[in-house]
Amino acid sequence: MEETEKLQRGTKFKTLKEKISPTTLKAIKDMGFKYMTDIQSVVLPKALDGTDLVATAKTGSGKTLAFLIPVIEVVLHCLLDQEKQGTYCIIISPTRELAMQSYTVLQDLMVYHGTITSALVIGGESRKKQSAVLSQGVHIVVATPGRLFDHMRTKEFNYELVKCLVLDEADKIFQYGFEEDLKQIINRLPKGRQTMLFSATHSETTDALVETAMKEDVQTINTDEDNLKATVDGLKQGYVICETEYRMWWLHKLLKKTKNQKVMVFFSSCKSAEFHHDFFANCCNLAVLCIHGKMSQVDRTTTISNFYNAEKITLFTTDLAARGLDIPAVDWIVQFDPPSDTNEYIHRVGRTARGMGASGNAVLLLRPEEKEFISHLQDAKVFLDKYESWDNYYNLQPKLDAALVNEKFHQLAVEAFEGYIRALEVKKYKHIFNVLTIDMNAVAKSFGLKEKPPDIDIRVGFSKKHRPRKRMAALLAAKSTAAPKCIKR
């Protein structure tokens, strides 16, 4: 059942003092929050009443508190009723970083609740230690789906008392390949529980989850329904068209111009992020960090911590960091590689201009043949200004030539090239991101490779059943575009 809500803007948290415990309200005040955001003012009254709900709101709108506060109150009620000791609430996040962030905020909210226990259950950490904690009947579990399901298949973890399940960015959980794990988790949990699903964008995945995981009287809340824009007002965003082979030169100039700011640069593959980080850090002496899914958990945690605490630095990342992470004062979001679809664009730019009155900048880099992506963004209520490309760049080729003499760096460049092409194959808009008609030589040059580009099986990313159809559709959709020359020196 969908319900249209009139937003209660500027409502204080203390208006819910009949539903939120004094100790939780004190913790909220200590965290510096007095007024609820739109999503909090609509969600909290329903969530605190035990309603199943699906909530969609712009990234940075305060969804984390909207589900953590009800979770704590559920546990308090269970403890007051002197129920058996056990796990009462589970929060599932798509990535380790997002789970860690939610867990950190949870600790701040629990500061005056000495009787409530919690555990962070993610991959990359000791299963044995996690199992020991879970066996004690910890009240709140914040977890990633793969590791959570691992523990659910053991005797040590008793989840029969779970009263509340929260799915944060559930569509991304499916996208990361945890669909089957999530289905198994949902099927094993008690049927009478409360289930809450939160996301910044709506998707078919969300609809499928509602059918399988939630009660029939689920409430759908969308605080963006009557909004003319899908991104926050404080975000200034635009796009740049640049010839393929000069993309890296453009990025170099941007990093020089933003060297005293906090910047996130998104790449489409782990190897591409790693390659560009290696080059800009070691050959251009720029302050850059790198994070991607193939790094160890220790390195990922250290990198996020360093970026979080820095006042001016650049983070090269994949979509691992696109969802939910609340990093303070990010000045620029640079989408060096276009996102897979419009939803992912919204999540990426949501890393800046977070919170009431905040501002930020975002720029999307496109090849000339990709400019039609802008019309899809407009259809999704995302409106970008066109930024003019700079009239000159620093010629990076001599530095690249010198770096590529190193065998390991050359191999990394080849792998980054391959990762870029394979990432194109799985993008949604095949007529725009057309891997069959792309100028492979120009792409190779954009990675410093001047020789004949390595051969790539362009069928990667297509199922056998659909390969012929998709290949023909891509060929028919191809349009030759006359690309203006970038001016270089």
Buried (B, 14 or more C-beta within 10 A) or exposed (E): EEEEBEBBEEBBBEBBEEBBBEBBBEBBEEEEBEBBBBBBBBBBBBBBEBBBBBBBBBBBBBBBBBBBBBBBBBBBBBBEEEEEBBBBBBBBBBBBBBBBBBBEBBEEBBEBBEEBBBBBBBBBBEEEEBBEBBBEBBBBBBBBBBBBBBBBEEEEBBBEBBBBBBBBBBBBBBBBEBBEBBBBBBEEBEEEBBBBBBBBBBBEBBEBBBEEBBBEEBBBBBBBEEBEEBBBEBBBBBBBBBBBBBBBBBBBBBBEEBEEBBBBBBBBBBBBBBBBBBBBBBBBEBBBBBBBBEBEBEBBBBBBEEBBEBEEBBBBBBBBBBBBBBBEBBBBBBBBBBBBBBBBBBBBBBBBBBEEEBEBBBBBBBBEBBBBBBEBBEEBBBBBEEBEBBEEBEEBBEBBEEBBEEEEBBEBBBBBBBBBBBBBBBBBBBBBBBBBBBBBBBBBBBBBBEEEBBEBEBBEBBEEEEEEEBBEBBEEBBEEEEBEEBEBE
